[in-house]
Amino acid sequence: MERLTEGVQSFEKVRILKEEFEKKGNKGAIKKIDKALQMFDELGMDRVSPTTAVNKAKELINRY
């Protein structure tokens, strides 16, 4: 249950960050977030382990 809560919180943080970056016109930050999220699509999971993808995405969103 704790992991599920963390996932929901991370999703919400990404949504809020992207919204703020769009308002500010920060296309570079949006591209970084989108690139990190691509690791979670079906094609990305073949190239990167789920643990690596989660850790990289957390590192990215925690910078903001």
HTML snippet that shows the backbone in 3Dmol.js (N, CA, C, O; Angstrom):
<script src="https://3Dmol.org/build/3Dmol-min.js"></script>
<div id="view" style="width:600px;height:400px;position:relative"></div>
<script>
const pdb = `
ATOM      1  N   MET A   1       0.822  -1.193   0.000  1.00  0.00           N
ATOM      2  CA  MET A   1       0.000   0.000   0.000  1.00  0.00           C
ATOM      3  C   MET A   1       0.868   1.260   0.000  1.00  0.00           C
ATOM      4  O   MET A   1       0.535   2.266  -0.627  1.00  0.00           O
ATOM      5  N   GLU A   2       1.984   1.178   0.717  1.00  0.00           N
ATOM      6  CA  GLU A   2       2.889   2.324   0.791  1.00  0.00           C
ATOM      7  C   GLU A   2       3.465   2.664  -0.590  1.00  0.00           C
ATOM      8  O   GLU A   2       3.569   3.839  -0.943  1.00  0.00           O
ATOM      9  N   ARG A   3       3.832   1.659  -1.361  1.00  0.00           N
ATOM     10  CA  ARG A   3       4.370   1.879  -2.714  1.00  0.00           C
ATOM     11  C   ARG A   3       3.314   2.491  -3.629  1.00  0.00           C
ATOM     12  O   ARG A   3       3.620   3.351  -4.455  1.00  0.00           O
ATOM     13  N   LEU A   4       2.091   2.048  -3.478  1.00  0.00           N
ATOM     14  CA  LEU A   4       1.003   2.605  -4.273  1.00  0.00           C
ATOM     15  C   LEU A   4       0.816   4.086  -3.964  1.00  0.00           C
ATOM     16  O   LEU A   4       0.637   4.901  -4.869  1.00  0.00           O
ATOM     17  N   THR A   5       0.859   4.420  -2.693  1.00  0.00           N
ATOM     18  CA  THR A   5       0.742   5.823  -2.276  1.00  0.00           C
ATOM     19  C   THR A   5       1.886   6.650  -2.857  1.00  0.00           C
ATOM     20  O   THR A   5       1.663   7.753  -3.357  1.00  0.00           O
ATOM     21  N   GLU A   6       3.108   6.125  -2.795  1.00  0.00           N
ATOM     22  CA  GLU A   6       4.254   6.824  -3.368  1.00  0.00           C
ATOM     23  C   GLU A   6       4.076   7.052  -4.863  1.00  0.00           C
ATOM     24  O   GLU A   6       4.409   8.119  -5.380  1.00  0.00           O
ATOM     25  N   GLY A   7       3.553   6.054  -5.550  1.00  0.00           N
ATOM     26  CA  GLY A   7       3.330   6.170  -6.989  1.00  0.00           C
ATOM     27  C   GLY A   7       2.309   7.244  -7.327  1.00  0.00           C
ATOM     28  O   GLY A   7       2.501   8.018  -8.265  1.00  0.00           O
ATOM     29  N   VAL A   8       1.234   7.290  -6.572  1.00  0.00           N
ATOM     30  CA  VAL A   8       0.201   8.306  -6.787  1.00  0.00           C
ATOM     31  C   VAL A   8       0.771   9.701  -6.520  1.00  0.00           C
ATOM     32  O   VAL A   8       0.513  10.639  -7.275  1.00  0.00           O
ATOM     33  N   GLN A   9       1.538   9.827  -5.454  1.00  0.00           N
ATOM     34  CA  GLN A   9       2.144  11.119  -5.130  1.00  0.00           C
ATOM     35  C   GLN A   9       3.128  11.553  -6.222  1.00  0.00           C
ATOM     36  O   GLN A   9       3.157  12.725  -6.596  1.00  0.00           O
ATOM     37  N   SER A  10       3.917  10.631  -6.723  1.00  0.00           N
ATOM     38  CA  SER A  10       4.859  10.954  -7.802  1.00  0.00           C
ATOM     39  C   SER A  10       4.129  11.366  -9.062  1.00  0.00           C
ATOM     40  O   SER A  10       4.520  12.328  -9.722  1.00  0.00           O
ATOM     41  N   PHE A  11       3.071  10.643  -9.401  1.00  0.00           N
ATOM     42  CA  PHE A  11       2.278  10.988 -10.583  1.00  0.00           C
ATOM     43  C   PHE A  11       1.720  12.403 -10.459  1.00  0.00           C
ATOM     44  O   PHE A  11       1.762  13.184 -11.410  1.00  0.00           O
ATOM     45  N   GLU A  12       1.207  12.719  -9.296  1.00  0.00           N
ATOM     46  CA  GLU A  12       0.626  14.048  -9.072  1.00  0.00           C
ATOM     47  C   GLU A  12       1.702  15.125  -9.136  1.00  0.00           C
ATOM     48  O   GLU A  12       1.459  16.207  -9.670  1.00  0.00           O
ATOM     49  N   LYS A  13       2.873  14.847  -8.605  1.00  0.00           N
ATOM     50  CA  LYS A  13       3.959  15.819  -8.661  1.00  0.00           C
ATOM     51  C   LYS A  13       4.370  16.078 -10.109  1.00  0.00           C
ATOM     52  O   LYS A  13       4.602  17.223 -10.495  1.00  0.00           O
ATOM     53  N   VAL A  14       4.462  15.014 -10.910  1.00  0.00           N
ATOM     54  CA  VAL A  14       4.804  15.166 -12.329  1.00  0.00           C
ATOM     55  C   VAL A  14       3.748  16.002 -13.038  1.00  0.00           C
ATOM     56  O   VAL A  14       4.085  16.879 -13.833  1.00  0.00           O
ATOM     57  N   ARG A  15       2.493  15.745 -12.763  1.00  0.00           N
ATOM     58  CA  ARG A  15       1.407  16.492 -13.395  1.00  0.00           C
ATOM     59  C   ARG A  15       1.501  17.977 -13.042  1.00  0.00           C
ATOM     60  O   ARG A  15       1.361  18.837 -13.911  1.00  0.00           O
ATOM     61  N   ILE A  16       1.736  18.269 -11.777  1.00  0.00           N
ATOM     62  CA  ILE A  16       1.833  19.661 -11.323  1.00  0.00           C
ATOM     63  C   ILE A  16       3.055  20.337 -11.924  1.00  0.00           C
ATOM     64  O   ILE A  16       2.970  21.477 -12.380  1.00  0.00           O
ATOM     65  N   LEU A  17       4.185  19.650 -11.930  1.00  0.00           N
ATOM     66  CA  LEU A  17       5.402  20.225 -12.504  1.00  0.00           C
ATOM     67  C   LEU A  17       5.217  20.551 -13.984  1.00  0.00           C
ATOM     68  O   LEU A  17       5.583  21.635 -14.440  1.00  0.00           O
ATOM     69  N   LYS A  18       4.649  19.608 -14.726  1.00  0.00           N
ATOM     70  CA  LYS A  18       4.444  19.852 -16.156  1.00  0.00           C
ATOM     71  C   LYS A  18       3.511  21.042 -16.381  1.00  0.00           C
ATOM     72  O   LYS A  18       3.725  21.844 -17.290  1.00  0.00           O
ATOM     73  N   GLU A  19       2.496  21.148 -15.563  1.00  0.00           N
ATOM     74  CA  GLU A  19       1.561  22.274 -15.667  1.00  0.00           C
ATOM     75  C   GLU A  19       2.279  23.599 -15.407  1.00  0.00           C
ATOM     76  O   GLU A  19       2.089  24.568 -16.142  1.00  0.00           O
ATOM     77  N   GLU A  20       3.099  23.637 -14.365  1.00  0.00           N
ATOM     78  CA  GLU A  20       3.861  24.854 -14.042  1.00  0.00           C
ATOM     79  C   GLU A  20       4.856  25.187 -15.149  1.00  0.00           C
ATOM     80  O   GLU A  20       5.000  26.351 -15.523  1.00  0.00           O
ATOM     81  N   PHE A  21       5.544  24.175 -15.675  1.00  0.00           N
ATOM     82  CA  PHE A  21       6.525  24.406 -16.727  1.00  0.00           C
ATOM     83  C   PHE A  21       5.855  24.908 -18.006  1.00  0.00           C
ATOM     84  O   PHE A  21       6.416  25.737 -18.723  1.00  0.00           O
ATOM     85  N   GLU A  22       4.666  24.408 -18.283  1.00  0.00           N
ATOM     86  CA  GLU A  22       3.935  24.882 -19.462  1.00  0.00           C
ATOM     87  C   GLU A  22       3.562  26.353 -19.303  1.00  0.00           C
ATOM     88  O   GLU A  22       3.676  27.133 -20.248  1.00  0.00           O
ATOM     89  N   LYS A  23       3.118  26.724 -18.114  1.00  0.00           N
ATOM     90  CA  LYS A  23       2.759  28.122 -17.853  1.00  0.00           C
ATOM     91  C   LYS A  23       3.970  29.041 -18.007  1.00  0.00           C
ATOM     92  O   LYS A  23       3.852  30.159 -18.510  1.00  0.00           O
ATOM     93  N   LYS A  24       5.139  28.555 -17.566  1.00  0.00           N
ATOM     94  CA  LYS A  24       6.352  29.358 -17.608  1.00  0.00           C
ATOM     95  C   LYS A  24       7.084  29.250 -18.948  1.00  0.00           C
ATOM     96  O   LYS A  24       8.040  29.985 -19.198  1.00  0.00           O
ATOM     97  N   GLY A  25       6.637  28.342 -19.799  1.00  0.00           N
ATOM     98  CA  GLY A  25       7.286  28.149 -21.088  1.00  0.00           C
ATOM     99  C   GLY A  25       8.621  27.425 -21.001  1.00  0.00           C
ATOM    100  O   GLY A  25       9.474  27.587 -21.874  1.00  0.00           O
ATOM    101  N   ASN A  26       8.807  26.630 -19.958  1.00  0.00           N
ATOM    102  CA  ASN A  26      10.048  25.894 -19.751  1.00  0.00           C
ATOM    103  C   ASN A  26      10.002  24.569 -20.515  1.00  0.00           C
ATOM    104  O   ASN A  26       9.748  23.512 -19.938  1.00  0.00           O
ATOM    105  N   LYS A  27      10.250  24.650 -21.813  1.00  0.00           N
ATOM    106  CA  LYS A  27      10.156  23.467 -22.672  1.00  0.00           C
ATOM    107  C   LYS A  27      11.251  22.444 -22.374  1.00  0.00           C
ATOM    108  O   LYS A  27      11.046  21.243 -22.550  1.00  0.00           O
ATOM    109  N   GLY A  28      12.409  22.917 -21.926  1.00  0.00           N
ATOM    110  CA  GLY A  28      13.501  22.004 -21.597  1.00  0.00           C
ATOM    111  C   GLY A  28      13.144  21.064 -20.458  1.00  0.00           C
ATOM    112  O   GLY A  28      13.422  19.867 -20.522  1.00  0.00           O
ATOM    113  N   ALA A  29      12.538  21.599 -19.430  1.00  0.00           N
ATOM    114  CA  ALA A  29      12.145  20.774 -18.281  1.00  0.00           C
ATOM    115  C   ALA A  29      11.040  19.794 -18.672  1.00  0.00           C
ATOM    116  O   ALA A  29      11.031  18.650 -18.217  1.00  0.00           O
ATOM    117  N   ILE A  30      10.117  20.240 -19.510  1.00  0.00           N
ATOM    118  CA  ILE A  30       9.041  19.352 -19.967  1.00  0.00           C
ATOM    119  C   ILE A  30       9.632  18.190 -20.754  1.00  0.00           C
ATOM    120  O   ILE A  30       9.210  17.046 -20.586  1.00  0.00           O
ATOM    121  N   LYS A  31      10.609  18.481 -21.613  1.00  0.00           N
ATOM    122  CA  LYS A  31      11.249  17.420 -22.401  1.00  0.00           C
ATOM    123  C   LYS A  31      11.960  16.422 -21.500  1.00  0.00           C
ATOM    124  O   LYS A  31      11.917  15.219 -21.755  1.00  0.00           O
ATOM    125  N   LYS A  32      12.616  16.909 -20.446  1.00  0.00           N
ATOM    126  CA  LYS A  32      13.302  16.013 -19.513  1.00  0.00           C
ATOM    127  C   LYS A  32      12.312  15.080 -18.822  1.00  0.00           C
ATOM    128  O   LYS A  32      12.563  13.883 -18.683  1.00  0.00           O
ATOM    129  N   ILE A  33      11.191  15.639 -18.395  1.00  0.00           N
ATOM    130  CA  ILE A  33      10.181  14.816 -17.728  1.00  0.00           C
ATOM    131  C   ILE A  33       9.584  13.804 -18.711  1.00  0.00           C
ATOM    132  O   ILE A  33       9.417  12.631 -18.378  1.00  0.00           O
ATOM    133  N   ASP A  34       9.268  14.264 -19.916  1.00  0.00           N
ATOM    134  CA  ASP A  34       8.712  13.355 -20.917  1.00  0.00           C
ATOM    135  C   ASP A  34       9.680  12.224 -21.251  1.00  0.00           C
ATOM    136  O   ASP A  34       9.267  11.079 -21.430  1.00  0.00           O
ATOM    137  N   LYS A  35      10.966  12.550 -21.334  1.00  0.00           N
ATOM    138  CA  LYS A  35      11.981  11.528 -21.611  1.00  0.00           C
ATOM    139  C   LYS A  35      12.029  10.495 -20.483  1.00  0.00           C
ATOM    140  O   LYS A  35      12.133   9.294 -20.732  1.00  0.00           O
ATOM    141  N   ALA A  36      11.954  10.975 -19.245  1.00  0.00           N
ATOM    142  CA  ALA A  36      11.949  10.056 -18.106  1.00  0.00           C
ATOM    143  C   ALA A  36      10.713   9.166 -18.131  1.00  0.00           C
ATOM    144  O   ALA A  36      10.795   7.980 -17.814  1.00  0.00           O
ATOM    145  N   LEU A  37       9.578   9.730 -18.503  1.00  0.00           N
ATOM    146  CA  LEU A  37       8.340   8.946 -18.537  1.00  0.00           C
ATOM    147  C   LEU A  37       8.349   7.911 -19.653  1.00  0.00           C
ATOM    148  O   LEU A  37       7.660   6.896 -19.556  1.00  0.00           O
ATOM    149  N   GLN A  38       9.115   8.150 -20.708  1.00  0.00           N
ATOM    150  CA  GLN A  38       9.197   7.187 -21.806  1.00  0.00           C
ATOM    151  C   GLN A  38       9.798   5.860 -21.353  1.00  0.00           C
ATOM    152  O   GLN A  38       9.553   4.827 -21.975  1.00  0.00           O
ATOM    153  N   MET A  39      10.567   5.878 -20.295  1.00  0.00           N
ATOM    154  CA  MET A  39      11.138   4.626 -19.772  1.00  0.00           C
ATOM    155  C   MET A  39      10.048   3.677 -19.295  1.00  0.00           C
ATOM    156  O   MET A  39      10.281   2.475 -19.168  1.00  0.00           O
ATOM    157  N   PHE A  40       8.853   4.213 -19.030  1.00  0.00           N
ATOM    158  CA  PHE A  40       7.776   3.393 -18.479  1.00  0.00           C
ATOM    159  C   PHE A  40       6.813   2.860 -19.528  1.00  0.00           C
ATOM    160  O   PHE A  40       5.890   2.115 -19.197  1.00  0.00           O
ATOM    161  N   ASP A  41       7.016   3.237 -20.810  1.00  0.00           N
ATOM    162  CA  ASP A  41       6.135   2.687 -21.827  1.00  0.00           C
ATOM    163  C   ASP A  41       6.614   1.283 -22.198  1.00  0.00           C
ATOM    164  O   ASP A  41       7.671   0.845 -21.744  1.00  0.00           O
ATOM    165  N   GLU A  42       5.850   0.594 -23.008  1.00  0.00           N
ATOM    166  CA  GLU A  42       6.166  -0.801 -23.335  1.00  0.00           C
ATOM    167  C   GLU A  42       7.529  -0.951 -23.986  1.00  0.00           C
ATOM    168  O   GLU A  42       8.244  -1.913 -23.707  1.00  0.00           O
ATOM    169  N   LEU A  43       7.896  -0.024 -24.839  1.00  0.00           N
ATOM    170  CA  LEU A  43       9.184  -0.114 -25.520  1.00  0.00           C
ATOM    171  C   LEU A  43      10.340   0.210 -24.584  1.00  0.00           C
ATOM    172  O   LEU A  43      11.413  -0.384 -24.691  1.00  0.00           O
ATOM    173  N   GLY A  44      10.130   1.135 -23.680  1.00  0.00           N
ATOM    174  CA  GLY A  44      11.181   1.534 -22.759  1.00  0.00           C
ATOM    175  C   GLY A  44      11.535   0.458 -21.756  1.00  0.00           C
ATOM    176  O   GLY A  44      12.688   0.352 -21.337  1.00  0.00           O
ATOM    177  N   MET A  45      10.574  -0.327 -21.374  1.00  0.00           N
ATOM    178  CA  MET A  45      10.814  -1.356 -20.366  1.00  0.00           C
ATOM    179  C   MET A  45      11.726  -2.462 -20.893  1.00  0.00           C
ATOM    180  O   MET A  45      12.317  -3.201 -20.105  1.00  0.00           O
ATOM    181  N   ASP A  46      11.847  -2.581 -22.204  1.00  0.00           N
ATOM    182  CA  ASP A  46      12.763  -3.569 -22.768  1.00  0.00           C
ATOM    183  C   ASP A  46      14.216  -3.113 -22.658  1.00  0.00           C
ATOM    184  O   ASP A  46      15.134  -3.933 -22.651  1.00  0.00           O
ATOM    185  N   ARG A  47      14.416  -1.798 -22.574  1.00  0.00           N
ATOM    186  CA  ARG A  47      15.773  -1.244 -22.558  1.00  0.00           C
ATOM    187  C   ARG A  47      16.267  -0.941 -21.153  1.00  0.00           C
ATOM    188  O   ARG A  47      17.472  -0.978 -20.907  1.00  0.00           O
ATOM    189  N   VAL A  48      15.370  -0.646 -20.234  1.00  0.00           N
ATOM    190  CA  VAL A  48      15.750  -0.220 -18.884  1.00  0.00           C
ATOM    191  C   VAL A  48      14.981  -1.053 -17.872  1.00  0.00           C
ATOM    192  O   VAL A  48      13.784  -1.291 -18.033  1.00  0.00           O
ATOM    193  N   SER A  49      15.670  -1.494 -16.832  1.00  0.00           N
ATOM    194  CA  SER A  49      14.977  -2.272 -15.804  1.00  0.00           C
ATOM    195  C   SER A  49      13.992  -1.376 -15.058  1.00  0.00           C
ATOM    196  O   SER A  49      14.220  -0.172 -14.940  1.00  0.00           O
ATOM    197  N   PRO A  50      12.910  -1.946 -14.559  1.00  0.00           N
ATOM    198  CA  PRO A  50      11.930  -1.142 -13.818  1.00  0.00           C
ATOM    199  C   PRO A  50      12.552  -0.403 -12.627  1.00  0.00           C
ATOM    200  O   PRO A  50      12.197   0.745 -12.360  1.00  0.00           O
ATOM    201  N   THR A  51      13.462  -1.043 -11.924  1.00  0.00           N
ATOM    202  CA  THR A  51      14.106  -0.399 -10.779  1.00  0.00           C
ATOM    203  C   THR A  51      14.911   0.816 -11.215  1.00  0.00           C
ATOM    204  O   THR A  51      14.856   1.866 -10.574  1.00  0.00           O
ATOM    205  N   THR A  52      15.651   0.677 -12.297  1.00  0.00           N
ATOM    206  CA  THR A  52      16.438   1.785 -12.823  1.00  0.00           C
ATOM    207  C   THR A  52      15.532   2.920 -13.273  1.00  0.00           C
ATOM    208  O   THR A  52      15.805   4.089 -13.000  1.00  0.00           O
ATOM    209  N   ALA A  53      14.455   2.569 -13.962  1.00  0.00           N
ATOM    210  CA  ALA A  53      13.514   3.588 -14.444  1.00  0.00           C
ATOM    211  C   ALA A  53      12.910   4.374 -13.284  1.00  0.00           C
ATOM    212  O   ALA A  53      12.835   5.601 -13.338  1.00  0.00           O
ATOM    213  N   VAL A  54      12.487   3.683 -12.256  1.00  0.00           N
ATOM    214  CA  VAL A  54      11.889   4.348 -11.096  1.00  0.00           C
ATOM    215  C   VAL A  54      12.906   5.250 -10.415  1.00  0.00           C
ATOM    216  O   VAL A  54      12.595   6.390 -10.072  1.00  0.00           O
ATOM    217  N   ASN A  55      14.112   4.749 -10.218  1.00  0.00           N
ATOM    218  CA  ASN A  55      15.143   5.545  -9.537  1.00  0.00           C
ATOM    219  C   ASN A  55      15.515   6.792 -10.335  1.00  0.00           C
ATOM    220  O   ASN A  55      15.665   7.871  -9.762  1.00  0.00           O
ATOM    221  N   LYS A  56      15.666   6.652 -11.654  1.00  0.00           N
ATOM    222  CA  LYS A  56      15.998   7.814 -12.492  1.00  0.00           C
ATOM    223  C   LYS A  56      14.866   8.834 -12.491  1.00  0.00           C
ATOM    224  O   LYS A  56      15.114  10.037 -12.412  1.00  0.00           O
ATOM    225  N   ALA A  57      13.623   8.358 -12.579  1.00  0.00           N
ATOM    226  CA  ALA A  57      12.482   9.276 -12.576  1.00  0.00           C
ATOM    227  C   ALA A  57      12.357   9.997 -11.246  1.00  0.00           C
ATOM    228  O   ALA A  57      12.092  11.198 -11.215  1.00  0.00           O
ATOM    229  N   LYS A  58      12.544   9.282 -10.154  1.00  0.00           N
ATOM    230  CA  LYS A  58      12.492   9.926  -8.830  1.00  0.00           C
ATOM    231  C   LYS A  58      13.567  10.989  -8.690  1.00  0.00           C
ATOM    232  O   LYS A  58      13.316  12.078  -8.174  1.00  0.00           O
ATOM    233  N   GLU A  59      14.763  10.665  -9.152  1.00  0.00           N
ATOM    234  CA  GLU A  59      15.868  11.616  -9.082  1.00  0.00           C
ATOM    235  C   GLU A  59      15.533  12.882  -9.860  1.00  0.00           C
ATOM    236  O   GLU A  59      15.802  13.988  -9.391  1.00  0.00           O
ATOM    237  N   LEU A  60      14.953  12.730 -11.032  1.00  0.00           N
ATOM    238  CA  LEU A  60      14.608  13.869 -11.854  1.00  0.00           C
ATOM    239  C   LEU A  60      13.550  14.741 -11.203  1.00  0.00           C
ATOM    240  O   LEU A  60      13.729  15.953 -11.091  1.00  0.00           O
ATOM    241  N   ILE A  61      12.445  14.136 -10.771  1.00  0.00           N
ATOM    242  CA  ILE A  61      11.359  14.971 -10.234  1.00  0.00           C
ATOM    243  C   ILE A  61      11.711  15.579  -8.883  1.00  0.00           C
ATOM    244  O   ILE A  61      11.163  16.613  -8.502  1.00  0.00           O
ATOM    245  N   ASN A  62      12.619  14.943  -8.163  1.00  0.00           N
ATOM    246  CA  ASN A  62      13.018  15.505  -6.870  1.00  0.00           C
ATOM    247  C   ASN A  62      13.954  16.700  -7.008  1.00  0.00           C
ATOM    248  O   ASN A  62      14.206  17.406  -6.031  1.00  0.00           O
ATOM    249  N   ARG A  63      14.469  16.932  -8.211  1.00  0.00           N
ATOM    250  CA  ARG A  63      15.309  18.115  -8.455  1.00  0.00           C
ATOM    251  C   ARG A  63      14.462  19.385  -8.425  1.00  0.00           C
ATOM    252  O   ARG A  63      14.968  20.467  -8.129  1.00  0.00           O
ATOM    253  N   TYR A  64      13.190  19.252  -8.729  1.00  0.00           N
ATOM    254  CA  TYR A  64      12.319  20.428  -8.840  1.00  0.00           C
ATOM    255  C   TYR A  64      11.526  20.675  -7.600  1.00  0.00           C
ATOM    256  O   TYR A  64      10.749  21.628  -7.544  1.00  0.00           O
TER     257      TYR A  64
END
`;
const viewer = $3Dmol.createViewer("view");
viewer.addModel(pdb, "pdb");
viewer.setStyle({}, {cartoon: {color: "spectrum"}});
viewer.zoomTo();
viewer.render();
</script>
